[in-house]
Amino acid sequence: MADPAHSDFSLRWRWLLPVVALVGLFHLSPLSDALNRGFFDAASRHPLKAPPLPDNSALVLVDEKTMAAMSAQGVRWPFPRLIFAQLIASLHLAGAEKVVVDFTFFEESDAMQDQLLAGLAAAAPSVVLARTAERPPVFWSEEFVAAHPQFFGNKMRTGLVEFPADADGVARRYDLPLSLAGSADGEPKRPKNAQGGLLRWHGGLRSIETKGVKVYSAADFIAVGRPIIERLANAAPDLDAPGLAAALAAEPALQGPLADAVRGKVVFVGANASGTFDVKPLPVGKVEPGVLIHWTAWTNLVTGGFITALAWPFGLGATLLAGAAVLLAGLNRTSIIAPVGIAVVLTAVLFGGAYAGLSAGWWLPPATPAAGVALVLLGVVVENFWREQRRKREIQAMFGAYVDPGVVEELVRNPAAIRLGGERREATVFFSDLAGFTDLSEKLPAEQMVEVVNAYLEETSECLHRHGAYVDKYIGDAVMAVLGAPQQLPDHAVAACHAALEARAALAGINARYAAKVGVTLEVRIGLNTGDMVVGNLGSSRKKQYTVMGDTVNLASRLEGANKAFGTGILLGEETARRVQSAMVTRPLARLRVKGKLQAIEVHTLHGVAGTLPAEEKEFVEIYRAGYTALCQRRFAEAAAAFTRALALRPGDLTTRRWQFEATSLTQSPPPPDWEPVISLDSK
């Protein structure tokens, strides 16, 4: 016998290596990224700990109010550069520390308005404008910047507004160098998170308002800036940067509630109105104004709030440690409770740790480690199942006989209940045999033939056990079972019918797996009979078997074989059919006289559970029954007509065809008065 420890080790490697490969494939698959992104978004919307929030920021947005105010003046989006100049001038004179403008001015416009906006933005040191990697605002050309070093010098006055979106189009990270948020900070070279990272979100626009961040409409600032621009244009008619700077310096600072709202604050200017086309998909909402990305990045920068994604070795280490813990918990155990418990705890720790890590500024994607835990647990469960099956086979190999659990239970509970000499008991006997098996065995190798037999016996036995049967014996591909002994079973006749129907249905799967591949279809023939029989232990002092015997048992065996003559699958004895009439749909076939018996009994075939038959089959049974009743009552013409209608519904039914022919003949030549619809079988 093979060493069990060596077998376990060999088996473990056979499933562990594929598990490692599956974990690797999962890690590289889009599903892993999608799960991690989904978890990150959910955690960002409901963080364990709210990230710190600077108190010196505000947002000014071109909102619906702004669009309505401009529309009343006949101004449509995109606004002329003059409107932006009014907005910038008012914010600068209101005392904003920074005016971070998330608008790109890439298209040529009115030359005088471009010159005005260029000079004003250059003259106001608080202003930071947006740019892309390819180009700055059209009016801040390299020549313009070089010609006005007094306004630019080495300070960053423009910032990149490009951001990398993930595969699903959602922005979750921010590249800080040369960005708009970095240019908005007074210390653009902060040592911590100087390169940016994953954004730690405060929420969407409505959420940050509830946290105290002020959001204002650009309409009010544009209105205040209109007279300022008029004065600046009058004071510097050439609209050159030095002249505008001097005029701007001469302007008094704005006062009042509007100025108080932004004084000393870093103000991010963007758009949030429909039709401005500046909304982005973010983790904290379906769509939010694009400027919210840069504002969030700036808050992360000034508070040290960027999230650092841990390098891949950390994820690999977490996956290996978690998988190893589940594997160790399942080694050489007969119960899977421990590995399942460890897997549940580890999964909770992985996701809980990732959730808590986000608030601490670290991100370890949990999907791959969790997948590793699940796949290793699956391997452990499969290995334990295989080990248990091997143990059962080893135990079975030690015994030359098998004892039904029902018999053992009955003997242990009440040894006197089954007397060694036997007793008389009413029960239902089940006999089944495979039709077409000889043909199949000629086309299959011996190993596959045994596999088919075992599969059939397994399926049939399971159907019987589910309904309380005791499987008495297997004779090749035949099965004998008893319902009602050794344990009492109410309605054993009905239970036997259910088991027979399920056994026939289960054979379809075996045909699909084995028989259909070689062009053979297996059919099962079943005989059921109810009555008194002798039950008890038979055998010798060396080997005994609990079994049943008597006329009831013999007739059940004959009924199984009689299916061939009737072209049926399940035959019921007269008593069985009588007991199941309310629960099952049956059809009387004939009074059957078997070899060795003088008295004939009426046999029925089983169609199915009452109330479940298809309409056509139900109609066939009803018409056939009417014909059979007429036949038994010697109304042969009526019987022939009924059988003719039944044949139209089921042309291949042998018994219907036999009685249709018989009834037609008897109409012309009536039989003697003692005639009965009897069929005799000479073979067993």
C-alpha positions as CSV (number, residue, x, y, z in Angstrom):
1,M,0.0,0.0,0.0
2,A,1.3,3.5,-0.8
3,D,2.5,5.7,2.0
4,P,-0.4,8.0,2.9
5,A,1.9,10.9,3.8
6,H,3.7,10.6,0.4
7,S,0.3,10.5,-1.4
8,D,-0.9,13.6,0.4
9,F,2.3,15.4,-0.5
10,S,2.0,14.4,-4.1
11,L,-1.6,15.4,-4.3
12,R,-1.0,18.7,-2.7
13,W,1.6,19.7,-5.3
14,R,-0.8,18.7,-8.0
15,W,-3.4,21.2,-7.0
16,L,-1.1,23.8,-5.4
17,L,0.8,24.6,-8.6
18,P,-2.4,25.3,-10.6
19,V,-3.6,27.4,-7.8
20,V,-0.5,29.5,-7.9
21,A,-0.9,29.9,-11.7
22,L,-4.6,30.9,-11.2
23,V,-3.7,33.5,-8.7
24,G,-1.1,34.9,-11.1
25,L,-3.7,35.0,-13.9
26,F,-6.2,36.6,-11.7
27,H,-3.7,39.3,-10.6
28,L,-3.0,40.1,-14.3
29,S,-6.7,40.0,-15.3
30,P,-9.0,43.1,-15.6
31,L,-11.2,41.5,-12.9
32,S,-8.5,42.1,-10.3
33,D,-8.1,45.8,-11.2
34,A,-11.9,46.2,-11.3
35,L,-12.4,44.7,-7.8
36,N,-9.6,46.8,-6.4
37,R,-11.0,50.0,-8.0
38,G,-14.5,49.2,-6.7
39,F,-13.2,48.7,-3.1
40,F,-11.0,51.8,-3.3
41,D,-14.0,53.9,-4.5
42,A,-16.2,52.6,-1.7
43,A,-13.6,53.2,0.9
44,S,-13.0,56.7,-0.5
45,R,-16.7,57.5,-0.1
46,H,-16.8,56.2,3.4
47,P,-13.3,56.6,4.9
48,L,-12.5,55.2,8.3
49,K,-11.0,58.6,9.3
50,A,-11.8,61.8,7.5
51,P,-8.6,63.3,5.9
52,P,-7.4,66.7,7.2
53,L,-8.9,69.7,5.4
54,P,-7.2,73.1,5.0
55,D,-9.2,76.0,6.2
56,N,-7.9,78.5,3.6
57,S,-9.5,77.4,0.4
58,A,-12.6,78.2,-1.6
59,L,-14.1,77.3,-5.0
60,V,-15.6,79.8,-7.5
61,L,-17.6,78.1,-10.2
62,V,-19.2,79.0,-13.4
63,D,-22.5,77.5,-12.4
64,E,-26.1,77.7,-13.7
65,K,-26.5,81.1,-12.0
66,T,-23.5,82.4,-13.9
67,M,-24.8,81.1,-17.2
68,A,-28.2,82.7,-16.6
69,A,-26.7,86.0,-15.7
70,M,-24.5,86.0,-18.8
71,S,-27.4,84.8,-21.0
72,A,-29.4,87.8,-19.8
73,Q,-26.6,90.0,-21.2
74,G,-26.5,88.1,-24.5
75,V,-23.3,86.3,-23.7
76,R,-23.0,82.6,-24.5
77,W,-20.4,79.9,-23.5
78,P,-17.5,80.0,-24.0
79,F,-17.4,83.4,-22.5
80,P,-15.3,86.2,-24.1
81,R,-11.8,86.8,-22.5
82,L,-13.2,90.0,-21.1
83,I,-15.5,88.1,-18.8
84,F,-12.6,86.1,-17.4
85,A,-10.6,89.2,-17.0
86,Q,-13.4,90.7,-14.8
87,L,-13.5,87.5,-12.8
88,I,-9.7,87.4,-12.2
89,A,-9.5,91.1,-11.4
90,S,-12.2,90.9,-8.7
91,L,-10.7,87.8,-7.1
92,H,-7.2,89.4,-7.0
93,L,-8.4,92.7,-5.5
94,A,-10.5,90.8,-3.0
95,G,-7.3,89.6,-1.5
96,A,-7.2,85.9,-2.7
97,E,-3.8,84.4,-1.9
98,K,-4.0,82.4,-5.1
99,V,-6.4,82.4,-8.0
100,V,-6.0,79.0,-9.6
101,V,-7.9,79.1,-13.0
102,D,-8.9,75.7,-14.4
103,F,-9.7,77.1,-17.9
104,T,-7.5,76.5,-20.9
105,F,-7.2,79.5,-23.3
106,F,-5.9,77.7,-26.3
107,E,-8.0,79.3,-29.1
108,E,-7.3,82.6,-30.7
109,S,-9.9,85.2,-29.7
110,D,-10.4,89.0,-30.0
111,A,-6.9,90.4,-30.0
112,M,-7.6,93.3,-27.6
113,Q,-9.3,90.9,-25.1
114,D,-6.4,88.5,-25.4
115,Q,-4.0,91.3,-24.7
116,L,-6.1,92.5,-21.8
117,L,-6.3,89.1,-20.2
118,A,-2.6,88.3,-20.8
119,G,-1.4,91.6,-19.2
120,L,-3.9,91.4,-16.3
121,A,-3.0,87.7,-15.5
122,A,0.7,88.5,-15.7
123,A,0.4,91.7,-13.5
124,A,-1.6,89.8,-10.8
125,P,1.0,87.6,-9.0
126,S,-1.8,85.5,-7.4
127,V,-3.0,84.1,-10.7
128,V,-2.1,80.6,-11.9
129,L,-3.4,79.5,-15.3
130,A,-3.9,76.0,-16.8
131,R,-1.8,74.5,-19.5
132,T,-1.1,71.2,-21.1
133,A,2.2,69.5,-21.8
134,E,2.1,70.8,-25.4
135,R,1.1,74.4,-24.9
136,P,0.4,77.2,-22.5
137,P,-2.4,79.7,-22.8
138,V,-2.4,81.3,-26.3
139,F,-1.7,84.7,-24.9
140,W,1.2,83.6,-22.7
141,S,3.6,82.6,-25.4
142,E,7.3,82.0,-24.7
143,E,8.0,85.4,-26.2
144,F,5.5,87.1,-23.9
145,V,6.9,85.4,-20.8
146,A,10.5,86.2,-21.9
147,A,9.6,89.8,-22.5
148,H,8.1,90.3,-19.0
149,P,10.6,88.7,-16.5
150,Q,9.4,91.1,-13.8
151,F,6.1,89.3,-13.7
152,F,7.2,85.7,-14.0
153,G,10.8,85.2,-12.9
154,N,11.3,81.6,-11.7
155,K,7.9,81.2,-10.2
156,M,5.4,78.7,-11.6
157,R,2.5,80.6,-13.0
158,T,1.0,77.8,-15.0
159,G,0.2,74.2,-14.1
160,L,-0.6,71.1,-16.0
161,V,-4.3,70.1,-16.0
162,E,-3.8,66.6,-17.5
163,F,-4.3,63.7,-15.2
164,P,-4.0,59.9,-15.8
165,A,-7.4,58.2,-15.7
166,D,-7.6,54.5,-14.9
167,A,-8.9,51.9,-17.4
168,D,-12.5,52.7,-16.4
169,G,-12.0,56.4,-17.2
170,V,-12.2,57.4,-13.5
171,A,-9.5,59.7,-12.1
172,R,-8.0,58.3,-8.8
173,R,-4.4,59.5,-8.9
174,Y,-2.6,62.8,-9.5
175,D,0.9,63.5,-10.8
176,L,2.1,66.5,-8.8
177,P,5.2,67.8,-10.6
178,L,4.3,70.9,-12.7
179,S,0.6,70.3,-12.0
180,L,-2.0,73.0,-11.4
181,A,-2.3,71.9,-7.7
182,G,1.5,72.0,-7.3
183,S,1.6,75.5,-8.8
184,A,-1.1,76.6,-6.5
185,D,0.9,75.7,-3.4
186,G,3.2,78.3,-1.9
187,E,5.8,75.6,-1.5
188,P,5.9,73.6,-4.7
189,K,8.8,71.5,-3.6
190,R,7.4,70.0,-0.5
191,P,9.5,66.9,0.5
192,K,6.5,64.7,1.4
193,N,4.6,63.1,-1.5
194,A,6.4,65.4,-3.9
195,Q,5.5,63.2,-6.8
196,G,1.8,62.9,-5.9
197,G,0.0,59.6,-5.7
198,L,-3.5,58.2,-5.1
199,L,-5.9,61.0,-4.0
200,R,-7.4,61.0,-0.6
201,W,-10.9,62.4,-1.2
202,H,-13.0,64.7,0.9
203,G,-16.1,63.9,-1.1
204,G,-18.0,65.4,-4.0
205,L,-18.9,69.1,-4.3
206,R,-22.0,68.9,-2.1
207,S,-20.1,66.8,0.5
208,I,-17.2,69.3,0.9
209,E,-19.7,72.2,1.3
210,T,-21.1,70.4,4.3
211,K,-17.6,70.2,5.7
212,G,-17.2,73.9,5.6
213,V,-15.5,74.5,2.2
214,K,-17.1,77.6,0.6
215,V,-18.4,77.3,-3.0
216,Y,-19.4,80.5,-4.7
217,S,-20.9,81.5,-8.0
218,A,-18.7,83.3,-10.4
219,A,-21.6,85.6,-11.4
220,D,-21.1,87.8,-8.3
221,F,-17.4,88.2,-8.9
222,I,-17.8,88.9,-12.6
223,A,-20.3,91.7,-11.8
224,V,-17.9,93.3,-9.3
225,G,-15.0,93.0,-11.8
226,R,-16.8,94.8,-14.6
227,P,-16.1,98.4,-13.4
228,I,-12.6,97.4,-12.3
229,I,-11.7,96.3,-15.9
230,E,-13.2,99.5,-17.2
231,R,-11.0,101.6,-14.9
232,L,-7.9,99.5,-15.7
233,A,-8.5,99.9,-19.5
234,N,-8.9,103.7,-19.1
235,A,-5.7,103.9,-17.0
236,A,-3.7,101.7,-19.4
237,P,-5.2,102.2,-22.8
238,D,-2.3,100.2,-24.5
239,L,-3.4,97.2,-22.4
240,D,0.3,96.3,-21.9
241,A,1.4,94.3,-18.9
242,P,3.4,97.1,-17.1
243,G,0.7,99.6,-17.6
244,L,-2.0,97.2,-16.3
245,A,0.2,96.3,-13.4
246,A,0.6,100.0,-12.4
247,A,-3.2,100.5,-12.8
248,L,-3.9,97.4,-10.8
249,A,-1.6,98.5,-8.0
250,A,-3.5,101.8,-7.9
251,E,-6.8,100.0,-7.4
252,P,-8.1,99.9,-3.9
253,A,-8.7,96.5,-2.3
254,L,-12.3,95.3,-2.4
255,Q,-14.2,95.3,0.8
256,G,-17.4,93.8,1.9
257,P,-18.8,90.2,2.4
258,L,-17.8,89.1,-1.1
259,A,-14.2,90.1,-0.5
260,D,-14.2,88.6,3.0
261,A,-15.3,85.3,1.5
262,V,-12.0,84.8,-0.5
263,R,-9.5,87.0,1.3
264,G,-6.3,85.1,2.2
265,K,-7.6,81.9,0.6
266,V,-6.5,79.8,-2.3
267,V,-9.3,80.0,-4.7
268,F,-9.9,77.4,-7.4
269,V,-11.9,78.6,-10.4
270,G,-13.7,76.1,-12.6
271,A,-17.0,75.2,-14.3
272,N,-19.9,73.2,-13.0
273,A,-22.8,74.3,-15.4
274,S,-24.4,72.1,-18.0
275,G,-23.0,72.9,-21.4
276,T,-19.5,73.8,-20.1
277,F,-18.4,70.1,-20.6
278,D,-16.0,70.1,-17.7
279,V,-17.2,67.3,-15.5
280,K,-15.2,64.2,-14.7
281,P,-16.0,60.7,-13.4
282,L,-14.6,60.5,-9.9
283,P,-14.6,57.8,-7.2
284,V,-16.8,60.0,-4.9
285,G,-19.6,60.6,-7.4
286,K,-20.8,59.8,-10.9
287,V,-19.6,63.1,-12.3
288,E,-18.1,66.2,-10.6
289,P,-16.6,69.4,-11.8
290,G,-13.1,68.8,-13.1
291,V,-11.6,71.6,-10.9
292,L,-12.4,69.4,-7.9
293,I,-9.6,67.0,-8.9
294,H,-7.0,69.8,-8.7
295,W,-8.5,71.2,-5.4
296,T,-8.4,67.7,-3.9
297,A,-4.8,67.3,-5.0
298,W,-3.8,70.6,-3.5
299,T,-5.5,69.7,-0.1
300,N,-3.5,66.4,-0.2
301,L,-0.3,68.3,-0.9
302,V,-0.6,70.9,1.9
303,T,-1.8,68.4,4.5
304,G,0.5,65.4,3.4
305,G,-2.6,63.5,2.5
306,F,-1.6,61.6,-0.7
307,I,-2.0,57.9,-0.5
308,T,1.1,55.8,-1.4
309,A,0.4,52.6,-3.3
310,L,2.6,49.9,-1.9
311,A,5.0,48.2,-4.4
312,W,4.1,44.7,-5.8
313,P,6.4,42.8,-3.4
314,F,4.1,43.8,-0.5
315,G,1.0,42.4,-2.4
316,L,3.0,39.2,-3.3
317,G,4.0,38.8,0.3
318,A,0.5,39.3,1.6
319,T,-0.8,36.7,-0.9
320,L,1.9,34.1,0.0
321,L,1.4,34.6,3.8
322,A,-2.4,34.4,3.6
323,G,-2.3,31.4,1.3
324,A,0.2,29.6,3.5
325,A,-1.9,30.2,6.6
326,V,-4.9,28.6,5.0
327,L,-2.8,25.7,3.8
328,L,-1.2,25.1,7.2
329,A,-4.6,25.2,8.8
330,G,-5.9,22.5,6.5
331,L,-2.9,20.1,6.6
332,N,-3.8,16.6,7.6
333,R,-7.2,17.6,9.1
334,T,-10.4,15.7,8.6
335,S,-12.5,18.8,9.2
336,I,-12.5,21.9,7.1
337,I,-13.8,24.1,9.9
338,A,-10.3,25.4,10.8
339,P,-9.2,26.3,7.3
340,V,-12.6,27.9,6.5
341,G,-12.4,29.9,9.7
342,I,-8.9,31.0,9.0
343,A,-9.9,32.0,5.4
344,V,-12.8,34.0,6.7
345,V,-10.7,35.8,9.2
346,L,-7.9,36.4,6.8
347,T,-10.3,37.8,4.2
348,A,-11.7,40.2,6.8
349,V,-8.2,41.2,7.8
350,L,-7.1,41.8,4.2
351,F,-10.1,44.0,3.4
352,G,-10.2,45.6,6.8
353,G,-6.5,46.3,6.6
354,A,-6.8,47.8,3.2
355,Y,-9.7,50.0,4.4
356,A,-7.8,51.2,7.5
357,G,-4.6,51.6,5.4
358,L,-6.3,54.2,3.1
359,S,-6.8,56.5,6.1
360,A,-3.2,56.0,7.1
361,G,-2.0,56.9,3.6
362,W,-1.1,53.5,2.3
363,W,-2.9,51.3,-0.3
364,L,-2.4,47.6,-0.6
365,P,-4.9,46.2,-3.2
366,P,-6.7,43.3,-1.5
367,A,-8.2,41.5,-4.5
368,T,-5.2,39.3,-5.3
369,P,-4.5,38.2,-1.7
370,A,-8.2,37.5,-1.1
371,A,-8.3,35.4,-4.4
372,G,-5.2,33.5,-3.1
373,V,-7.0,32.7,0.1
374,A,-10.2,31.6,-1.7
375,L,-8.3,29.4,-4.2
376,V,-6.0,27.8,-1.6
377,L,-9.1,27.1,0.5
378,L,-10.7,25.4,-2.5
379,G,-7.7,23.3,-2.9
380,V,-7.7,22.3,0.8
381,V,-11.4,21.4,0.6
382,V,-10.8,19.3,-2.5
383,E,-7.8,17.6,-0.9
384,N,-9.7,16.9,2.3
385,F,-12.6,15.4,0.3
386,W,-10.2,13.2,-1.6
387,R,-8.5,12.1,1.6
388,E,-11.9,11.3,3.1
389,Q,-12.8,9.3,0.1
390,R,-9.5,7.4,0.2
391,R,-10.1,6.7,3.9
392,K,-13.5,5.3,3.1
393,R,-12.1,3.1,0.4
394,E,-9.5,1.8,2.7
395,I,-12.1,0.9,5.3
396,Q,-14.2,-0.8,2.7
397,A,-11.3,-2.8,1.5
398,M,-10.9,-4.3,5.0
399,F,-14.4,-5.9,4.8
400,G,-15.6,-8.5,2.4
401,A,-19.3,-7.6,3.0
402,Y,-21.2,-4.3,3.2
403,V,-23.8,-3.7,5.8
404,D,-26.6,-1.2,5.1
405,P,-26.6,1.7,7.6
406,G,-30.3,1.3,8.1
407,V,-29.8,-2.3,9.2
408,V,-27.0,-1.4,11.6
409,E,-29.0,1.5,13.1
410,E,-32.0,-0.8,13.7
411,L,-29.9,-3.5,15.3
412,V,-28.2,-1.0,17.6
413,R,-31.4,0.7,18.6
414,N,-33.4,-2.4,19.0
415,P,-31.7,-5.8,18.5
416,A,-34.9,-7.7,19.1
417,A,-36.6,-5.8,16.2
418,I,-35.0,-8.1,13.6
419,R,-35.2,-11.7,14.7
420,L,-32.7,-14.0,13.2
421,G,-35.5,-16.4,12.3
422,G,-37.3,-13.7,10.3
423,E,-40.7,-12.1,10.5
424,R,-43.6,-11.3,8.3
425,R,-43.8,-7.6,7.2
426,E,-45.7,-5.7,4.7
427,A,-43.4,-3.7,2.3
428,T,-42.8,-2.7,-1.3
429,V,-40.1,-4.4,-3.3
430,F,-38.1,-2.6,-6.0
431,F,-36.4,-4.5,-8.9
432,S,-34.5,-2.7,-11.7
433,D,-32.4,-3.8,-14.6
434,L,-30.7,-2.1,-17.5
435,A,-31.9,-2.6,-21.1
436,G,-29.3,-2.1,-23.8
437,F,-26.4,-2.9,-21.4
438,T,-25.2,-6.0,-23.4
439,D,-24.9,-3.9,-26.5
440,L,-23.0,-1.2,-24.6
441,S,-20.7,-3.7,-23.0
442,E,-19.6,-5.0,-26.5
443,K,-18.6,-1.5,-27.5
444,L,-16.8,-0.4,-24.3
445,P,-13.5,-1.5,-22.7
446,A,-13.9,-3.5,-19.5
447,E,-12.8,-0.5,-17.4
448,Q,-15.3,1.8,-18.9
449,M,-18.1,-0.8,-18.6
450,V,-17.4,-1.1,-14.9
451,E,-17.4,2.7,-14.6
452,V,-20.9,2.8,-16.3
453,V,-22.3,0.2,-14.0
454,N,-20.9,1.9,-10.9
455,A,-22.3,5.2,-12.1
456,Y,-25.7,3.7,-12.7
457,L,-25.7,1.9,-9.4
458,E,-24.6,5.0,-7.5
459,E,-27.4,7.1,-9.1
460,T,-30.1,4.5,-8.5
461,S,-29.0,3.9,-5.0
462,E,-29.0,7.6,-4.2
463,C,-32.6,7.8,-5.5
464,L,-33.6,4.9,-3.3
465,H,-31.9,6.1,-0.2
466,R,-33.5,9.5,-0.5
467,H,-36.9,7.8,-0.2
468,G,-36.0,5.5,2.7
469,A,-35.2,2.3,0.8
470,Y,-32.9,-0.5,2.0
471,V,-30.8,-1.6,-0.9
472,D,-30.8,-5.4,-0.5
473,K,-28.3,-6.4,-3.2
474,Y,-26.7,-5.7,-6.6
475,I,-26.7,-8.4,-9.2
476,G,-24.6,-7.2,-12.0
477,D,-26.4,-4.2,-13.3
478,A,-29.6,-5.1,-11.5
479,V,-30.7,-3.6,-8.2
480,M,-33.0,-5.0,-5.6
481,A,-34.3,-2.8,-2.8
482,V,-37.0,-2.9,-0.1
483,L,-39.1,0.0,1.2
484,G,-40.7,-0.6,4.6
485,A,-38.1,-2.9,6.0
486,P,-36.0,-3.1,8.1
487,Q,-37.3,0.4,9.2
488,Q,-41.0,1.1,9.2
489,L,-41.9,3.5,6.3
490,P,-45.4,5.0,6.0
491,D,-46.6,5.1,2.4
492,H,-43.8,2.9,1.2
493,A,-45.6,2.2,-2.1
494,V,-45.7,6.0,-2.9
495,A,-42.0,6.3,-1.8
496,A,-41.1,3.5,-4.2
497,C,-42.8,5.2,-7.1
498,H,-41.0,8.4,-6.4
499,A,-37.6,6.5,-6.3
500,A,-38.5,4.7,-9.5
501,L,-39.3,8.0,-11.4
502,E,-36.1,9.6,-10.1
503,A,-34.0,6.6,-11.1
504,R,-35.3,6.8,-14.6
505,A,-34.6,10.5,-14.8
506,A,-31.1,10.1,-13.5
507,L,-30.3,7.6,-16.3
508,A,-30.4,10.5,-18.8
509,G,-27.2,11.9,-17.3
510,I,-25.4,8.5,-17.5
511,N,-26.5,8.2,-21.2
512,A,-25.1,11.7,-21.9
513,R,-21.8,10.8,-20.2
514,Y,-21.2,7.3,-21.5
515,A,-23.8,5.6,-23.7
516,A,-24.5,8.4,-26.3
517,K,-20.8,8.6,-27.1
518,V,-20.9,5.1,-28.6
519,G,-24.3,5.3,-30.1
520,V,-26.2,3.3,-27.5
521,T,-29.1,4.4,-25.3
522,L,-29.6,2.7,-22.0
523,E,-33.1,2.2,-20.6
524,V,-34.0,1.0,-17.1
525,R,-36.9,-1.4,-16.5
526,I,-38.4,-1.4,-13.0
527,G,-40.9,-3.6,-11.2
528,L,-42.7,-2.6,-8.0
529,N,-44.9,-4.8,-5.9
530,T,-46.5,-4.4,-2.5
531,G,-47.5,-7.1,-0.1
532,D,-46.5,-9.3,2.8
533,M,-43.1,-10.9,2.7
534,V,-40.7,-12.6,5.1
535,V,-37.8,-10.4,6.2
536,G,-34.8,-11.4,8.3
537,N,-31.3,-12.5,8.4
538,L,-30.4,-15.4,6.0
539,G,-27.0,-17.1,5.4
540,S,-24.5,-19.1,7.3
541,S,-22.6,-18.6,10.5
542,R,-19.8,-17.0,8.5
543,K,-21.8,-14.6,6.5
544,K,-25.3,-13.3,6.9
545,Q,-27.5,-11.0,4.9
546,Y,-30.6,-9.1,5.8
547,T,-33.0,-9.8,3.0
548,V,-36.6,-10.5,2.0
549,M,-38.4,-13.3,0.3
550,G,-41.8,-14.6,-0.7
551,D,-44.3,-14.4,-3.6
552,T,-44.5,-10.6,-3.4
553,V,-40.7,-10.5,-4.0
554,N,-40.9,-13.0,-6.9
555,L,-43.7,-11.1,-8.6
556,A,-41.8,-7.8,-8.3
557,S,-38.9,-9.5,-10.2
558,R,-41.3,-10.8,-12.8
559,L,-42.8,-7.4,-13.3
560,E,-39.4,-5.9,-14.0
561,G,-38.9,-8.4,-16.8
562,A,-42.5,-7.9,-18.1
563,N,-41.7,-4.3,-19.0
564,K,-40.2,-5.7,-22.2
565,A,-43.4,-7.3,-23.3
566,F,-45.5,-4.2,-22.6
567,G,-42.9,-1.7,-24.0
568,T,-43.0,0.1,-20.6
569,G,-40.4,1.3,-18.1
570,I,-42.1,0.9,-14.7
571,L,-44.6,-1.8,-13.9
572,L,-46.7,-1.8,-10.7
573,G,-48.4,-4.7,-9.1
574,E,-52.1,-4.5,-8.4
575,E,-51.7,-3.6,-4.7
576,T,-49.1,-1.0,-5.4
577,A,-51.2,0.6,-8.0
578,R,-54.2,0.7,-5.7
579,R,-52.3,2.4,-2.9
580,V,-50.8,5.2,-5.0
581,Q,-53.9,6.2,-7.0
582,S,-54.3,9.5,-5.2
583,A,-50.6,10.5,-5.5
584,M,-49.5,9.0,-8.8
585,V,-50.9,8.7,-12.4
586,T,-51.0,5.1,-13.4
587,R,-52.5,3.2,-16.4
588,P,-53.9,-0.4,-16.2
589,L,-52.3,-2.6,-18.9
590,A,-53.7,-6.0,-18.5
591,R,-54.4,-8.9,-16.2
592,L,-51.0,-10.6,-16.2
593,R,-50.5,-14.3,-15.7
594,V,-46.8,-15.0,-15.0
595,K,-45.1,-18.4,-15.3
596,G,-45.8,-20.6,-12.3
597,K,-49.0,-18.7,-11.3
598,L,-52.6,-19.6,-12.2
599,Q,-54.2,-16.5,-11.0
600,A,-53.7,-13.3,-13.0
601,I,-53.2,-9.9,-11.4
602,E,-53.9,-6.5,-13.0
603,V,-50.7,-4.6,-13.6
604,H,-50.3,-0.9,-14.2
605,T,-47.6,1.3,-15.7
606,L,-46.5,4.5,-13.8
607,H,-46.7,7.8,-15.7
608,G,-45.7,10.3,-13.1
609,V,-46.7,12.3,-10.1
610,A,-50.3,13.5,-10.1
611,G,-50.6,17.1,-11.3
612,T,-47.2,17.1,-13.1
613,L,-48.0,15.4,-16.4
614,P,-48.0,17.4,-19.7
615,A,-51.4,18.0,-21.1
616,E,-51.0,15.6,-24.1
617,E,-49.9,12.7,-21.9
618,K,-52.7,13.4,-19.4
619,E,-55.2,13.3,-22.3
620,F,-53.7,10.1,-23.6
621,V,-54.0,8.4,-20.1
622,E,-57.6,9.5,-19.7
623,I,-58.7,8.2,-23.2
624,Y,-56.8,5.0,-22.7
625,R,-58.4,4.4,-19.3
626,A,-61.9,4.9,-20.9
627,G,-61.0,2.4,-23.6
628,Y,-59.6,-0.1,-21.0
629,T,-62.8,0.2,-18.9
630,A,-65.0,-0.4,-21.9
631,L,-62.8,-3.4,-22.9
632,C,-63.2,-5.0,-19.5
633,Q,-67.0,-4.3,-19.6
634,R,-67.2,-6.0,-23.1
635,R,-68.1,-2.7,-24.8
636,F,-65.7,-3.6,-27.6
637,A,-66.8,-1.1,-30.3
638,E,-66.5,1.7,-27.7
639,A,-63.1,0.4,-26.6
640,A,-61.8,0.2,-30.1
641,A,-62.8,3.8,-30.8
642,A,-61.1,5.0,-27.6
643,F,-57.9,3.1,-28.3
644,T,-57.9,4.5,-31.8
645,R,-58.0,8.0,-30.4
646,A,-55.3,7.1,-27.8
647,L,-53.0,5.7,-30.6
648,A,-53.3,9.0,-32.5
649,L,-51.7,10.7,-29.4
650,R,-49.1,8.0,-28.8
651,P,-48.6,5.8,-31.9
652,G,-45.8,3.8,-30.5
653,D,-47.5,2.4,-27.4
654,L,-47.5,-1.4,-27.7
655,T,-50.3,-2.1,-25.2
656,T,-52.7,0.5,-26.8
657,R,-52.0,-1.0,-30.2
658,R,-52.6,-4.6,-28.9
659,W,-55.9,-3.7,-27.3
660,Q,-57.1,-1.6,-30.3
661,F,-56.5,-4.6,-32.5
662,E,-58.1,-7.0,-29.9
663,A,-61.1,-4.8,-29.4
664,T,-61.7,-4.4,-33.1
665,S,-61.5,-8.2,-33.6
666,L,-63.8,-8.9,-30.6
667,T,-66.4,-6.5,-32.0
668,Q,-66.7,-8.8,-35.0
669,S,-66.3,-12.0,-33.1
670,P,-67.4,-11.6,-29.4
671,P,-65.5,-13.8,-26.9
672,P,-67.0,-16.3,-24.4
673,P,-68.7,-14.8,-21.3
674,D,-65.7,-15.5,-19.0
675,W,-63.3,-13.6,-21.2
676,E,-60.8,-11.2,-19.5
677,P,-58.0,-9.0,-20.9
678,V,-55.3,-11.5,-19.7
679,I,-51.8,-11.7,-21.0
680,S,-49.6,-14.7,-20.1
681,L,-45.8,-14.6,-19.9
682,D,-44.1,-17.9,-20.3
683,S,-40.6,-16.6,-19.4
684,K,-39.5,-15.5,-16.0
